Amino acid sequence: MTMEPTRLRLLVALAVLAGAVGWAAAKLVDAYANRTLPVPWTMAVAMAMLALALALWARGTKARLSGREGTKPMDPIVAARTAALALAGSRTGALVAGFYLGVGIALVPDWSVPAVRDRIVVALVTVGFAVLVVAAAIWLERICRIPPDDAPRDASDDDTL
């Protein structure tokens, strides 16, 4: 089984589905609990840390796979696991972004209430960091791609002098 590159339409579909779930969850909590869905700052912080971690991992992976001086070559199994991490990161970021965008949209009618306004802002900040997670994950995925066998080889790929 081969791993296919992440398609933008898949990420958009995941975000739209998660957005519908987020919107419905916010409306259900409002209707049945008579309060707004909590939107914690910790989720925004977690997405920011995840985006930073993926970006730093991508930078280090690029250096190791390109054979930059002073770096240790990457074990093939670590490269494969890194590619799987990139796939998981892009999908997770899309789901989180969609969910919190849906929550934010559901809360917009109550914008005049200061507590709700704060939750909308936190939801949008979370969406922004989740989009950064997607971007870092896609970058990491691109770094881990292996060129097809029929692709022309670069002169730097040759082992002979």
C-alpha positions as CSV (number, residue, x, y, z in Angstrom):
1,M,0.0,0.0,0.0
2,T,1.4,3.4,-0.9
3,M,0.9,6.6,0.9
4,E,-0.8,9.3,-1.2
5,P,0.0,13.0,-0.7
6,T,-2.6,14.9,1.3
7,R,-5.2,16.5,-1.0
8,L,-6.5,20.0,-0.2
9,R,-10.1,18.8,-0.9
10,L,-9.8,16.2,1.8
11,L,-8.7,18.8,4.3
12,V,-11.5,21.1,3.3
13,A,-14.1,18.3,3.5
14,L,-12.8,17.4,7.0
15,A,-13.0,21.0,8.1
16,V,-16.5,21.5,6.7
17,L,-17.8,18.3,8.5
18,A,-16.1,19.3,11.7
19,G,-17.5,22.8,11.3
20,A,-21.0,21.4,11.1
21,V,-20.3,19.3,14.3
22,G,-19.0,22.4,16.1
23,W,-21.9,24.5,15.1
24,A,-24.4,21.8,16.1
25,A,-22.6,21.3,19.5
26,A,-22.7,25.0,20.3
27,K,-26.3,25.2,19.4
28,L,-27.2,22.1,21.4
29,V,-25.4,23.3,24.5
30,D,-27.1,26.7,24.1
31,A,-30.6,25.1,23.7
32,Y,-30.4,22.4,26.4
33,A,-28.0,23.8,28.9
34,N,-29.0,27.4,28.4
35,R,-25.3,28.6,28.3
36,T,-22.6,28.9,25.6
37,L,-20.1,26.2,24.8
38,P,-16.9,26.8,26.6
39,V,-13.9,27.6,24.4
40,P,-10.7,27.2,26.4
41,W,-7.5,29.2,25.7
42,T,-5.6,26.0,26.3
43,M,-6.8,24.7,22.9
44,A,-5.3,27.7,21.2
45,V,-2.0,27.2,23.1
46,A,-2.0,23.5,22.3
47,M,-2.4,24.3,18.6
48,A,0.3,26.9,18.7
49,M,2.7,24.5,20.4
50,L,1.8,21.7,17.9
51,A,2.4,24.1,14.9
52,L,5.8,25.1,16.3
53,A,6.8,21.5,17.0
54,L,5.8,20.4,13.5
55,A,7.7,23.3,11.9
56,L,10.8,22.6,14.0
57,W,10.6,18.9,13.2
58,A,10.2,19.7,9.5
59,R,13.3,22.0,9.6
60,G,15.4,19.3,11.2
61,T,14.1,16.6,9.0
62,K,14.9,18.6,5.9
63,A,18.5,19.1,7.1
64,R,18.9,15.4,7.9
65,L,17.4,14.1,4.7
66,S,19.4,16.5,2.5
67,G,22.6,15.3,4.3
68,R,23.6,18.7,5.5
69,E,26.9,18.7,7.3
70,G,26.8,18.2,11.0
71,T,23.5,16.2,10.9
72,K,23.0,12.6,11.4
73,P,21.4,10.6,8.6
74,M,17.8,9.8,9.2
75,D,16.8,6.1,9.6
76,P,14.3,5.1,7.0
77,I,11.7,4.0,9.6
78,V,12.0,7.4,11.3
79,A,11.3,9.0,7.9
80,A,8.3,6.8,7.4
81,R,7.0,7.6,10.8
82,T,7.6,11.3,10.2
83,A,5.5,11.1,7.0
84,A,2.7,9.4,9.0
85,L,3.0,12.2,11.6
86,A,2.6,14.8,8.9
87,L,-0.5,13.1,7.5
88,A,-2.0,13.0,11.0
89,G,-1.1,16.6,11.7
90,S,-2.7,17.9,8.6
91,R,-6.0,16.1,9.3
92,T,-6.0,17.0,13.0
93,G,-5.4,20.7,12.2
94,A,-8.3,20.6,9.6
95,L,-10.6,19.0,12.1
96,V,-9.8,21.4,14.9
97,A,-10.0,24.5,12.6
98,G,-13.4,23.4,11.3
99,F,-14.8,22.6,14.7
100,Y,-13.8,25.9,16.3
101,L,-14.9,27.9,13.2
102,G,-18.3,26.2,13.5
103,V,-18.4,27.1,17.2
104,G,-17.4,30.7,16.5
105,I,-20.1,31.0,13.8
106,A,-22.7,29.6,16.1
107,L,-21.8,32.2,18.8
108,V,-21.8,35.2,16.5
109,P,-25.5,36.1,17.1
110,D,-24.6,36.8,20.8
111,W,-21.6,39.0,19.9
112,S,-22.9,41.9,22.1
113,V,-22.4,39.7,25.3
114,P,-18.7,40.3,26.4
115,A,-18.2,36.7,27.6
116,V,-19.4,35.3,24.2
117,R,-17.3,37.8,22.4
118,D,-14.2,36.5,24.3
119,R,-15.1,32.9,23.3
120,I,-15.5,33.9,19.7
121,V,-12.0,35.5,19.7
122,V,-10.5,32.5,21.4
123,A,-12.2,30.2,18.8
124,L,-10.8,32.3,15.9
125,V,-7.3,32.3,17.5
126,T,-7.6,28.5,17.8
127,V,-8.6,28.3,14.1
128,G,-5.6,30.4,13.1
129,F,-3.2,28.2,15.0
130,A,-4.9,25.1,13.6
131,V,-4.4,26.4,10.1
132,L,-0.7,26.8,11.0
133,V,-0.6,23.2,12.1
134,V,-2.0,22.2,8.7
135,A,0.6,24.3,6.9
136,A,3.5,22.9,9.0
137,A,2.2,19.3,8.5
138,I,2.0,19.8,4.7
139,W,5.5,21.2,4.6
140,L,6.7,18.2,6.6
141,E,4.9,15.8,4.3
142,R,6.5,17.5,1.2
143,I,10.0,17.1,2.8
144,C,9.4,13.4,3.3
145,R,8.4,12.7,-0.3
146,I,10.5,10.3,-2.2
147,P,10.8,11.1,-5.9
148,P,9.4,8.5,-8.3
149,D,11.9,6.0,-9.8
150,D,11.6,7.5,-13.2
151,A,12.4,11.0,-12.0
152,P,15.7,12.5,-13.3
153,R,18.4,12.3,-10.7
154,D,20.2,15.3,-9.5
155,A,24.0,15.5,-9.8
156,S,24.1,15.7,-6.0
157,D,22.4,12.4,-5.7
158,D,25.2,10.5,-7.4
159,D,27.6,8.6,-5.2
160,T,30.3,8.6,-7.8
161,L,32.7,11.4,-8.6
